[in-house]
Amino acid sequence: MSLLLLTWLLLGSRLGAYLGSGLSLPPPFDTLSAEDLRRAAADLLLGRLNCSATGQEALTLQALRRFGAIPNSCWAAGLSRALCCAVPDMSPCFAEEEGTSSQKCCEEVDVCLLAFEAVLEQATFASCEDFLHCAAPIFGPCVLWSLEADRHFEERFAPRLLQSPKVRCFAIQLAAPPKAEGPPVLGLDVWLLGICLPAVCDEPSLRTSAADLFQSVPLSTITGMRVHHIDHLSSLHIEELLHWSELEMDFGIVGPPNAGTSSLHRSLAALGAHFLGGLDEMPLPVSWLRSEESWQWRCTAPLLPPAKWAKGLGLLRRREVAKVGRQGLVGFRNPKIIYSAACLNNLLFVPGLRIIAMWRDPVDWLWSSLSRAFEGFEESDQEIRRAWSSFAISTKAPTKTQHLQEQGGGLPELSTWRLGVPLSLRAAAPSPALWKLKAAVGQERLLVLPFDRLIASASACFDELLPFLGLPASGSMELLPANVRRRRSRMDLREDALSNGTAELQEFFRSERESAAGLLACAL
C-alpha cells in the first residue's frame, strides 16, 4: 500500500465519515461529533464563516483547519489537486471504497470549491493574512493546483472563479537548490503551482505570508520530501494570473505573414481602431513552464497568462471596462497565430472576438516569401532557383515533406529570421486551420480576406470588412501599404528555369485553392 493511500485511509478524505466510523480523534477534537462537522460544512456552503467564533464552533473550525478538509470533500490529510490531478488517474490518491475517483475529484465540482465560492461571496477579510490564517487551511487543498498540468482546473474552474471580482488567482514558482550540476529540473528542483484566493490578496502580501499558504498542503508533500519549509527554497516567484475569457478584445488579424496583414493593420488603425502593441504585432506570453522558444516560431501562450502581460499592453479585463467605459474598437495583429491551434483556442475564449484571416495563393506566397528571405543579401539568382526547385521536388513525396529549416544554416535560418514561420508547403496552405476556425467561431465571427482581391480592389473588400467590425462604411477606403520593400530579384516565375517547378507547385496546391474558395469573402 502506498504512503499516500495509507495516509488517506488513516485520516480520511471526509472528516464526517471518519468520525462516524467509531474511531476516536485526538484531544481536543474528541469532543466533536459528526453532526458538528456536518453543521459546519452546511454553514460554509451558505457562505457563513466566523473566524472569531468561540466555544464548540471555534473547535469545529479548528478541526477543519487541522485536517484541511470539509466533510464529503475529496481533499484532506495533505492531499490536494496539486498532488492528485496533475497526472490522469493518479490512483494512489483515490480509493473506490471511499467513493472517490480521479474523474469525480478532478473533473467534477467538489464541495470544497462550492464552499470556497460561497464564503468569498459572503465573507469579508481584512487582509490576505486574515484569510490565510482563518480559511486557507480549509480551502487550500481544492484551490491549489499544478500549473499547466491540471487542465481540468484551468479550463473549467479557474474561469468560473475569476468571473467574480472577489477572486484572484496566482502562479507560484518554487525552486530548491539543484542537487546536481546543470539546469534545474522541473518536478525535482522546480515546482509550478496555481492558487485562487480572495481579491484582498496580492503578490506582496503572498510573499510576506508564503509559509501560511502551505499549512494544509505541506511543501514536503508537493516536493516529494525534497523541501520541508519555505525557508529551504532557493527562490519563490509569485505572479497574478488571468484567463483569456476575462479580456476585452474586439478583433484580431491573423496570418500568414507576408500576406497583407501589416497593410490591413495600418489601414484600420487610420480609421481609429486601437491596436494592442501599436503598429507592431501583439506579443504573446510564453508558457509558465518557460519552455525556450526555438528559432522556428511557435506559440506557447498558456491558458492562464500573467496579468502583467495584459497590463503592459493596456489590455483591460471586462470588469475594468465596465468601470471606465469602452475606449473604441480594440484589436491586435499577430499573423503567426494561424499556425498555432493552442493559441487560437486560447483566443477563442475571449467573448465575441472576431477574427480577420488573410489568405494568399500558396505559390504566390512561397515566391514572395522566398524573395523576401533573400532580400538584402548577396545570394545569386541561381541560389534562389535552387531553393525554388526544392519546393517543387518536395511535392513528389508530400507525406515525407520536411521543412527547409530542418536542414540547418543558410536559407533555413534566414527565412525563419525574416518571416518568423517556416518556408514550407504546410505553411503555404492554411485552409485546414481556417476551416477549423470557422467551425469553432461560426461564419459571423470569421472573415477570410484574399490578398490578391484586397490589393486589386480595397474598397470592395472594405465594404464587407467594416460592417463585420461594426464600423460605418467609408465610401472610398484605401489600403495603406506597409512593409513594402524593393525586391532584389527581378526574376519571373515564367522563366524557363522556374516554370517547371512552378507548374508542379500550382498543381500540388489545387486542393488548397479549392478548399479556400469556400471561405473567402470579398468576391469581386
C-alpha positions in Angstrom: 0.0 0.0 0.0 1.4 3.4 -1.0 2.2 6.1 1.6 -0.4 8.4 0.1 -3.2 5.8 0.2 -2.2 4.8 3.8 -2.5 8.5 4.8 -5.8 8.7 3.1 -7.2 5.7 4.9 -5.8 6.8 8.3 -7.0 10.4 8.3 -9.9 10.1 5.9 -10.9 12.2 2.9 -14.2 13.0 4.5 -14.0 14.0 8.1 -17.7 13.3 8.8 -17.4 9.8 7.6 -14.2 9.4 9.6 -15.9 10.4 12.8 -18.8 8.2 12.1 -16.6 5.1 11.8 -16.3 4.9 15.6 -12.6 5.8 15.6 -11.6 8.3 18.3 -9.9 11.6 17.5 -7.0 13.0 19.5 -7.7 15.7 22.0 -9.1 18.3 21.9 -11.2 17.1 19.0 -12.5 14.1 20.8 -15.5 16.1 22.0 -16.7 16.8 18.4 -19.4 14.8 16.8 -20.2 14.1 13.1 -23.1 16.4 13.5 -20.8 19.3 14.5 -18.8 18.8 11.3 -21.9 18.5 9.1 -23.3 21.7 10.5 -20.0 23.5 9.9 -20.0 22.2 6.3 -23.6 23.4 5.7 -22.7 26.8 7.1 -19.7 27.1 4.7 -21.8 26.1 1.7 -24.0 29.1 2.7 -21.0 31.3 2.9 -21.1 31.6 6.7 -17.6 31.6 8.1 -17.0 33.2 11.5 -13.3 33.5 12.1 -13.9 35.0 15.5 -16.1 32.0 16.7 -15.7 30.7 20.3 -16.6 27.6 22.1 -17.7 24.4 20.2 -17.9 26.4 16.9 -14.3 27.5 17.2 -13.2 24.0 18.0 -15.0 22.7 14.9 -13.3 25.2 12.7 -10.0 24.3 14.3 -10.6 20.7 13.4 -11.4 21.6 9.8 -8.2 23.5 9.6 -6.2 20.7 11.2 -7.4 18.1 8.8 -7.6 20.5 5.8 -11.0 19.2 4.8 -14.7 19.7 4.6 -17.0 16.7 5.1 -17.7 14.9 1.8 -14.8 16.7 0.1 -12.2 14.7 -1.8 -9.3 16.6 -0.3 -7.8 16.1 3.1 -4.8 14.9 5.0 -2.2 16.6 2.8 -3.9 15.5 -0.4 -4.7 18.2 -2.9 -5.4 18.9 -6.6 -1.7 19.9 -6.9 -0.7 16.4 -5.9 -3.5 14.3 -7.4 -4.8 15.9 -10.5 -1.7 16.7 -12.5 -1.5 13.2 -13.9 -4.6 11.5 -15.2 -5.9 8.6 -13.0 -3.5 9.3 -10.1 -4.8 6.1 -8.4 -2.7 6.3 -5.1 -4.8 9.4 -4.2 -8.2 7.7 -4.7 -9.9 4.8 -3.1 -13.1 3.5 -4.7 -14.4 2.2 -1.3 -14.3 5.8 -0.1 -16.4 7.0 -3.0 -13.6 8.8 -4.7 -12.1 8.6 -8.2 -9.9 10.7 -10.5 -13.0 11.6 -12.5 -15.1 12.6 -9.5 -12.5 14.5 -7.7 -10.6 16.2 -10.6 -13.3 16.7 -13.2 -16.4 17.4 -11.2 -17.1 20.4 -8.8 -16.1 19.4 -5.3 -18.0 20.6 -2.2 -14.8 22.3 -1.1 -14.8 24.5 -4.2 -18.5 25.3 -3.8 -17.9 26.3 -0.2 -14.9 28.5 -1.2 -17.1 30.4 -3.7 -19.9 30.9 -1.2 -17.6 32.1 1.5 -15.8 34.6 -0.8 -19.2 36.0 -1.8 -20.4 36.4 1.7 -17.4 36.9 4.0 -15.1 39.9 4.2 -11.4 39.5 5.1 -9.5 42.5 6.4 -6.3 41.3 4.9 -4.8 38.3 3.0 -3.1 37.3 6.2 -6.5 37.0 7.9 -7.8 34.7 5.2 -4.6 32.6 5.2 -4.9 32.0 9.0 -8.6 31.5 9.1 -9.7 29.8 5.9 -6.7 28.8 3.7 -6.1 25.5 5.6 -9.7 24.5 4.8 -9.8 25.6 1.2 -6.2 25.3 0.1 -6.4 21.6 -0.9 -9.1 22.3 -3.6 -7.9 25.7 -5.0 -4.2 24.8 -5.2 -3.3 23.1 -8.4 -0.4 22.1 -10.6 0.0 24.9 -13.2 -0.3 23.9 -16.8 -0.7 20.2 -15.9 -4.2 20.2 -14.3 -6.1 21.2 -17.5 -9.5 20.5 -15.9 -9.0 23.2 -13.3 -7.6 25.7 -15.8 -10.3 25.1 -18.4 -13.4 24.7 -16.1 -12.8 26.0 -12.6 -10.3 28.9 -12.9 -12.5 30.8 -15.4 -15.5 30.2 -13.2 -13.8 31.6 -10.1 -12.2 34.6 -11.9 -15.6 35.8 -13.1 -16.0 37.1 -9.6 -14.2 40.4 -8.7 -13.7 39.0 -5.3 -11.3 36.3 -6.5 -7.7 36.5 -7.7 -5.5 33.6 -8.9 -1.7 33.4 -8.8 1.2 31.4 -10.2 3.7 30.2 -7.6 7.1 29.0 -8.7 9.1 27.2 -6.1 12.8 26.4 -6.6 15.2 24.4 -4.4 18.9 24.4 -4.8 19.7 21.9 -7.6 21.1 18.6 -6.3 23.3 18.1 -9.3 25.2 20.4 -11.7 23.3 21.7 -14.7 19.9 23.5 -15.1 17.1 22.9 -12.6 14.8 20.1 -13.4 11.0 20.6 -13.3 9.5 18.4 -10.7 12.8 17.7 -9.0 14.2 21.2 -8.4 11.4 23.4 -9.6 7.6 23.2 -8.9 4.9 25.3 -10.6 1.6 25.8 -8.7 -1.5 27.9 -9.1 -3.8 29.1 -6.3 -7.0 31.1 -6.2 -7.5 33.4 -3.2 -9.7 36.4 -2.1 -9.1 39.6 -4.0 -7.6 41.1 -0.9 -4.5 39.0 -1.6 -1.9 40.4 -3.9 1.7 39.5 -4.8 3.4 41.3 -2.0 1.1 40.0 0.7 1.5 36.4 -0.5 5.3 36.7 -0.4 5.1 38.1 3.1 2.8 35.2 4.3 4.1 32.5 2.0 4.6 30.0 4.8 0.9 30.2 5.6 0.0 29.0 2.1 1.2 25.6 2.9 -0.4 24.7 6.2 -2.8 22.1 4.8 -0.8 21.2 1.7 2.7 20.7 3.1 5.7 21.6 1.0 7.1 18.1 1.8 4.1 16.6 0.0 4.3 18.8 -3.0 8.0 18.4 -3.5 8.2 14.7 -2.7 10.0 15.3 0.6 12.6 17.5 -1.2 11.6 20.7 0.7 10.0 20.8 4.1 9.9 24.5 4.8 9.6 27.7 2.8 13.0 28.8 4.2 14.6 25.9 2.4 13.7 27.2 -1.0 16.3 29.0 -3.1 13.6 31.2 -4.7 9.9 31.9 -4.6 8.2 33.7 -7.5 4.6 34.8 -7.5 2.6 36.4 -10.3 -1.1 37.2 -10.7 -3.0 35.2 -13.3 -5.9 35.9 -15.6 -7.9 33.9 -18.0 -8.5 34.8 -21.7 -12.2 34.9 -21.1 -11.7 38.0 -18.9 -10.1 40.1 -21.6 -11.8 42.8 -23.6 -10.8 42.5 -27.3 -12.9 43.0 -30.4 -11.0 41.6 -33.2 -7.7 40.1 -34.3 -5.8 39.9 -37.6 -4.0 36.6 -38.3 -1.7 35.3 -41.0 0.0 34.1 -42.8 2.8 36.7 -42.6 3.7 38.4 -45.9 0.0 38.3 -47.0 -1.1 41.9 -46.3 -1.7 41.7 -42.5 0.5 44.8 -41.9 -1.2 46.8 -44.5 -4.6 45.9 -43.2 -3.4 46.7 -39.7 -2.2 50.2 -40.7 -5.5 50.9 -42.6 -7.7 50.0 -39.7 -5.5 52.0 -37.3 -6.1 55.0 -39.5 -9.8 54.5 -39.0 -9.3 54.8 -35.3 -9.1 51.2 -34.2 -6.8 50.8 -31.2 -4.2 48.0 -31.7 -2.5 46.2 -28.8 1.2 46.6 -29.5 0.8 49.8 -31.5 1.9 49.2 -35.1 3.8 46.1 -34.2 2.5 42.5 -33.7 0.9 41.9 -30.3 3.4 40.0 -28.3 2.2 36.8 -26.6 3.2 35.4 -23.2 5.2 32.2 -23.0 4.4 29.1 -21.2 4.7 29.1 -17.4 7.0 26.1 -17.9 9.3 28.7 -19.5 9.9 26.4 -22.5 12.5 28.1 -24.6 11.3 29.5 -27.9 13.3 28.0 -30.7 14.3 29.9 -33.8 11.5 28.2 -35.6 8.4 30.2 -34.4 5.9 28.5 -32.1 3.4 29.8 -29.7 3.4 28.6 -26.1 1.0 31.1 -24.6 -0.7 29.5 -21.6 -4.4 29.3 -20.8 -3.8 31.4 -17.7 -1.3 34.2 -18.8 0.3 36.7 -16.4 -1.8 39.7 -15.5 1.3 41.9 -16.0 1.4 40.9 -19.7 -2.1 42.3 -20.2 -1.4 45.4 -18.1 1.8 46.1 -20.2 -0.3 46.1 -23.4 -3.0 48.3 -21.8 -5.4 45.3 -22.2 -8.4 45.7 -19.9 -10.4 43.0 -18.2 -14.1 43.0 -18.8 -14.9 44.1 -15.3 -12.4 47.0 -15.7 -14.2 48.1 -18.9 -17.5 48.1 -17.0 -16.0 50.7 -14.7 -14.1 53.0 -17.1 -16.3 52.5 -20.2 -15.4 51.5 -23.7 -12.4 53.0 -25.4 -13.2 52.3 -29.0 -12.5 49.2 -31.1 -9.7 47.2 -29.7 -7.8 44.7 -31.9 -4.5 43.0 -32.4 -2.3 41.7 -35.2 -0.2 38.5 -34.9 -0.2 36.7 -38.2 1.7 33.7 -37.0 -1.1 32.6 -34.6 -2.7 30.9 -37.6 0.0 28.2 -37.2 -0.8 27.5 -33.5 -4.0 25.7 -32.7 -3.4 26.1 -29.0 -3.0 29.9 -29.2 -6.1 30.1 -31.4 -8.1 28.1 -28.9 -7.0 30.4 -26.1 -8.1 33.5 -28.0 -11.5 31.9 -28.7 -12.2 32.1 -25.0 -12.4 35.9 -25.5 -16.2 36.6 -25.7 -17.3 37.8 -29.1 -13.8 38.0 -30.6 -13.9 38.4 -34.3 -11.1 37.0 -36.5 -9.9 38.5 -39.8 -7.8 35.9 -41.5 -5.7 36.7 -44.6 -5.3 34.1 -47.4 -2.8 34.3 -50.2 -2.4 31.9 -53.2 0.2 29.4 -51.9 2.6 29.6 -54.9 2.4 33.4 -54.8 3.1 33.4 -51.1 6.0 31.0 -51.4 7.7 33.0 -54.1 7.2 36.4 -52.4 8.4 35.0 -49.1 11.4 33.3 -50.7 12.3 36.6 -52.4 11.9 38.4 -49.1 14.1 35.9 -47.3 16.9 36.6 -49.7 16.3 40.4 -49.8 19.4 42.4 -49.0 21.8 39.5 -49.2 24.3 38.6 -51.9 22.9 35.2 -52.8 22.9 34.7 -56.6 19.8 34.2 -58.7 21.0 30.6 -59.0 20.6 30.1 -55.3 17.0 31.3 -55.5 16.3 29.0 -58.4 17.8 26.1 -56.4 15.6 26.9 -53.4 12.5 27.1 -55.6 13.3 23.8 -57.0 13.5 22.2 -53.6 9.8 23.2 -53.1 8.8 21.6 -56.3 10.7 18.4 -55.5 9.1 18.1 -52.1 5.6 17.9 -53.8 6.6 14.5 -55.1 6.6 12.9 -51.6 4.2 15.1 -49.6 4.0 12.5 -46.8 7.7 12.9 -46.2 7.9 16.6 -46.7 10.4 18.3 -44.4 10.7 21.9 -43.6 13.7 23.7 -45.1 14.6 24.7 -41.6 15.4 21.1 -40.6 18.5 21.3 -42.9 20.0 24.0 -40.7 22.1 27.1 -41.7 21.8 29.3 -44.8 18.4 29.8 -46.2 16.6 27.8 -43.4 17.7 30.1 -40.6 17.5 33.2 -42.8 13.9 32.6 -43.9 12.8 31.9 -40.3 14.5 35.1 -39.1 12.9 37.2 -41.7 9.4 35.8 -41.7 9.0 34.1 -38.3 7.4 31.0 -39.9 8.8 28.1 -41.8 9.0 28.4 -45.6 7.3 25.1 -46.3 4.4 23.6 -48.2 2.5 23.2 -45.0 2.9 26.9 -44.1 1.7 27.9 -47.6 -1.6 26.0 -47.2 -3.5 27.4 -44.2 -7.1 26.5 -45.3 -7.4 23.4 -42.9 -6.7 25.7 -40.0 -9.2 28.3 -41.3 -11.9 25.7 -41.7 -11.4 24.5 -38.1 -11.5 28.2 -37.0 -14.8 28.7 -38.9 -16.3 25.6 -37.2 -15.2 27.0 -33.8 -16.5 30.5 -34.1 -19.1 30.4 -36.8 -19.5 32.4 -40.0 -20.5 35.6 -38.1 -17.1 35.8 -36.3 -14.7 34.9 -39.1 -13.9 36.9 -42.2 -11.3 35.4 -44.6 -9.9 38.1 -47.0 -8.0 37.1 -50.1 -4.8 39.0 -50.5 -5.0 39.4 -54.3 -8.5 40.9 -54.2 -7.7 43.2 -51.3 -4.7 44.6 -53.3 -6.7 44.8 -56.5 -9.9 46.4 -55.1 -9.5 47.6 -51.5 -12.8 49.5 -51.5 -14.9 46.4 -52.3 -13.2 44.4 -49.6 -13.7 47.1 -47.0 -17.4 47.2 -47.9 -17.5 43.7 -46.3 -14.8 44.3 -43.6 -16.2 47.4 -42.0 -19.7 46.1 -41.3 -18.1 42.9 -40.0 -16.3 45.0 -37.4 -19.3 47.2 -36.7 -17.7 50.2 -38.2 -19.5 52.7 -40.5 -18.9 52.3 -44.2 -16.3 54.5 -45.8 -17.0 55.1 -49.4 -13.5 55.1 -50.9 -11.4 53.3 -48.3 -7.8 52.8 -49.5 -5.4 50.1 -48.3 -2.4 51.8 -46.8 0.7 49.8 -47.8 3.1 48.7 -45.2 6.3 46.7 -45.2 6.6 47.2 -49.0 10.2 46.6 -50.0 12.1 46.7 -53.2 12.7 43.1 -54.3 16.3 42.4 -55.2 15.4 39.7 -57.6 13.7 40.6 -60.9 13.1 37.0 -61.9 9.7 36.0 -63.1 8.1 32.7 -62.3 7.5 32.2 -66.1 11.3 31.9 -66.7 12.3 28.6 -68.1 14.5 27.8 -65.1 11.5 28.3 -62.8 8.4 27.4 -64.9 8.6 23.6 -64.4 8.8 23.8 -60.7 6.1 26.5 -60.7 3.7 24.3 -62.7 4.2 21.4 -60.3 3.5 23.6 -57.3 0.4 25.0 -58.9 -0.9 21.5 -59.4 0.1 20.5 -55.9 -1.8 23.4 -54.4 -5.0 23.0 -56.4 -6.9 21.4 -53.5 -5.8 24.2 -51.2 -7.2 26.8 -53.6 -10.4 24.8 -53.9 -10.7 24.5 -50.2 -10.1 28.2 -49.6 -12.7 29.2 -52.2 -15.5 28.2 -49.8 -14.1 30.5 -47.1 -13.2 33.7 -49.0 -15.1 36.9 -48.6 -14.8 40.0 -50.8 -16.0 38.5 -54.1 -15.4 40.8 -57.0 
